[in-house]
Amino acid sequence: MAEIDKAKQKVIAEVVRRWIPSEVIPNYLRNLLNLPVERELSAKQKYLLEELDRADKE
């Protein structure tokens, strides 16, 4: 495999960092790898969403 120089590594890292928060990449990887989608929220996620709802109503 060819070596990637430091400048190219930096550019790749920056692009990946920008992609990570995007829903496009997780969806693409999920479809590409045929990963199962979690339909249920964890207890912690439910709690955090409820806290956000409460804070929004105040």
N, CA, C and O of each residue as an XYZ file, in Angstrom:
232
protein
N       0.842     -1.179      0.000
C       0.000      0.000      0.000
C       0.888      1.243      0.000
O       1.904      1.290      0.692
N       0.503      2.222     -0.763
C       1.282      3.452     -0.874
C       1.186      4.264      0.409
O       0.145      4.309      1.064
N       2.288      4.898      0.745
C       2.323      5.767      1.916
C       1.647      7.099      1.585
O       1.766      7.607      0.470
N       0.942      7.653      2.562
C       0.310      8.957      2.395
C       1.150      9.967      3.166
O       1.445      9.774      4.345
N       1.536     11.059      2.479
C       2.375     12.040      3.159
C       1.570     12.806      4.212
O       0.340     12.750      4.237
N       2.279     13.507      5.063
C       1.669     14.209      6.211
C       0.615     15.228      5.782
O      -0.423     15.353      6.431
N       0.871     15.951      4.701
C      -0.087     16.969      4.239
C      -1.402     16.322      3.826
O      -2.477     16.825      4.151
N      -1.312     15.209      3.111
C      -2.530     14.510      2.691
C      -3.257     13.918      3.893
O      -4.487     13.936      3.945
N      -2.507     13.396      4.854
C      -3.120     12.858      6.064
C      -3.903     13.938      6.792
O      -4.996     13.687      7.300
N      -3.339     15.147      6.841
C      -3.998     16.260      7.524
C      -5.300     16.626      6.810
O      -6.322     16.854      7.458
N      -5.265     16.682      5.487
C      -6.463     17.006      4.715
C      -7.534     15.938      4.922
O      -8.704     16.262      5.125
N      -7.144     14.689      4.873
C      -8.092     13.591      5.079
C      -8.701     13.675      6.468
O      -9.910     13.506      6.624
N      -7.889     13.932      7.468
C      -8.381     14.041      8.841
C      -9.389     15.174      8.978
O     -10.401     15.026      9.662
N      -9.119     16.309      8.329
C     -10.031     17.452      8.396
C     -11.367     17.122      7.730
O     -12.424     17.481      8.248
N     -11.322     16.449      6.601
C     -12.556     16.070      5.903
C     -13.371     15.098      6.752
O     -14.587     15.248      6.874
N     -12.715     14.116      7.331
C     -13.417     13.138      8.174
C     -14.040     13.833      9.373
O     -15.171     13.513      9.741
N     -13.342     14.770      9.992
C     -13.895     15.509     11.137
C     -15.153     16.280     10.748
O     -16.095     16.375     11.534
N     -15.168     16.827      9.540
C     -16.360     17.555      9.075
C     -17.501     16.598      8.775
O     -18.666     16.948      8.966
N     -17.185     15.397      8.309
C     -18.220     14.414      7.963
C     -18.857     13.782      9.184
O     -20.043     13.454      9.157
N     -18.095     13.604     10.253
C     -18.584     12.861     11.408
C     -19.896     13.418     11.958
O     -20.813     12.634     12.201
N     -20.036     14.748     12.169
C     -21.299     15.252     12.702
C     -22.459     15.153     11.716
O     -23.622     15.225     12.113
N     -22.150     14.990     10.459
C     -23.188     14.914      9.441
C     -23.893     13.564      9.512
O     -23.260     12.544      9.788
N     -25.201     13.555      9.265
C     -25.966     12.302      9.244
C     -25.663     11.505      7.991
O     -25.937     10.306      7.941
N     -25.098     12.155      6.970
C     -24.847     11.486      5.698
C     -23.893     10.313      5.874
O     -24.161      9.216      5.382
N     -22.802     10.530      6.560
C     -21.782      9.487      6.689
C     -22.281      8.298      7.508
O     -22.142      7.164      7.049
N     -22.864      8.501      8.716
C     -23.372      7.343      9.440
C     -24.405      6.560      8.630
O     -24.407      5.330      8.648
N     -25.281      7.273      7.920
C     -26.276      6.583      7.092
C     -25.616      5.811      5.962
O     -25.994      4.676      5.674
N     -24.631      6.425      5.323
C     -23.911      5.767      4.240
C     -23.211      4.509      4.748
O     -23.313      3.446      4.136
N     -22.499      4.634      5.871
C     -21.787      3.477      6.420
C     -22.760      2.382      6.867
O     -22.514      1.193      6.662
N     -23.856      2.803      7.473
C     -24.857      1.830      7.915
C     -25.379      1.038      6.719
O     -25.501     -0.185      6.783
N     -25.685      1.738      5.633
C     -26.175      1.067      4.432
C     -25.089      0.234      3.769
O     -25.340     -0.891      3.338
N     -23.889      0.781      3.688
C     -22.775      0.087      3.060
C     -22.451     -1.217      3.777
O     -22.228     -2.250      3.145
N     -22.428     -1.156      5.112
C     -22.053     -2.323      5.911
C     -23.249     -3.167      6.328
O     -23.100     -4.183      7.007
N     -24.447     -2.729      5.910
C     -25.672     -3.441      6.254
C     -25.801     -3.619      7.768
O     -26.097     -4.709      8.258
N     -25.573     -2.524      8.496
C     -25.637     -2.557      9.952
C     -27.082     -2.413     10.413
O     -27.865     -1.704      9.782
N     -27.441     -3.076     11.501
C     -28.802     -2.914     12.019
C     -28.983     -1.519     12.602
O     -28.040     -0.916     13.114
N     -30.197     -1.023     12.515
C     -30.519      0.292     13.059
C     -31.209      0.090     14.394
O     -32.151     -0.694     14.511
N     -30.722      0.814     15.412
C     -31.348      0.726     16.729
C     -32.654      1.492     16.702
O     -32.668      2.686     16.403
N     -33.747      0.822     17.010
C     -35.059      1.464     16.981
C     -35.432      2.041     18.342
O     -36.220      2.983     18.423
N     -34.877      1.488     19.396
C     -35.189      1.935     20.752
C     -34.104      2.860     21.276
O     -32.914      2.648     21.044
N     -34.535      3.874     21.975
C     -33.575      4.745     22.651
C     -33.166      4.093     23.966
O     -33.958      3.401     24.605
N     -31.936      4.319     24.351
C     -31.483      3.822     25.642
C     -32.137      4.652     26.741
O     -32.657      5.736     26.474
N     -32.116      4.158     27.954
C     -32.697      4.879     29.087
C     -32.017      6.243     29.248
O     -32.678      7.241     29.534
N     -30.712      6.278     29.066
C     -29.987      7.540     29.198
C     -30.413      8.535     28.123
O     -30.583      9.720     28.409
N     -30.584      8.065     26.894
C     -31.015      8.947     25.810
C     -32.416      9.486     26.080
O     -32.676     10.672     25.871
N     -33.315      8.629     26.540
C     -34.671      9.064     26.871
C     -34.638     10.119     27.970
O     -35.337     11.129     27.890
N     -33.829      9.881     28.990
C     -33.705     10.822     30.102
C     -33.206     12.178     29.603
O     -33.748     13.219     29.975
N     -32.173     12.163     28.762
C     -31.610     13.409     28.255
C     -32.622     14.170     27.393
O     -32.704     15.396     27.472
N     -33.382     13.461     26.583
C     -34.412     14.115     25.779
C     -35.500     14.724     26.662
O     -35.988     15.820     26.383
N     -35.875     14.021     27.717
C     -36.867     14.555     28.646
C     -36.334     15.813     29.338
O     -37.075     16.775     29.540
N     -35.057     15.803     29.696
C     -34.446     16.976     30.312
C     -34.448     18.162     29.355
O     -34.718     19.292     29.763
N     -34.153     17.912     28.106
C     -34.180     18.980     27.103
C     -35.601     19.532     26.944
O     -35.786     20.744     26.835
N     -36.593     18.654     26.932
C     -37.982     19.097     26.834
C     -38.362     19.964     28.032
O     -38.991     21.011     27.881
N     -37.971     19.512     29.222
C     -38.275     20.288     30.432
C     -37.624     21.664     30.401
O     -38.254     22.669     30.729
N     -36.359     21.697     30.004
C     -35.622     22.959     29.943
C     -36.238     23.895     28.904
O     -36.268     25.111     29.091
N     -36.724     23.318     27.816
C     -37.326     24.126     26.756
C     -38.643     24.750     27.217
O     -38.991     25.852     26.794
N     -39.370     24.051     28.080
C     -40.672     24.544     28.547
C     -40.526     25.622     29.617
O     -41.470     26.371     29.873
N     -39.371     25.706     30.236
C     -39.156     26.703     31.313
C     -38.944     28.089     30.772
O     -38.752     29.030     31.543
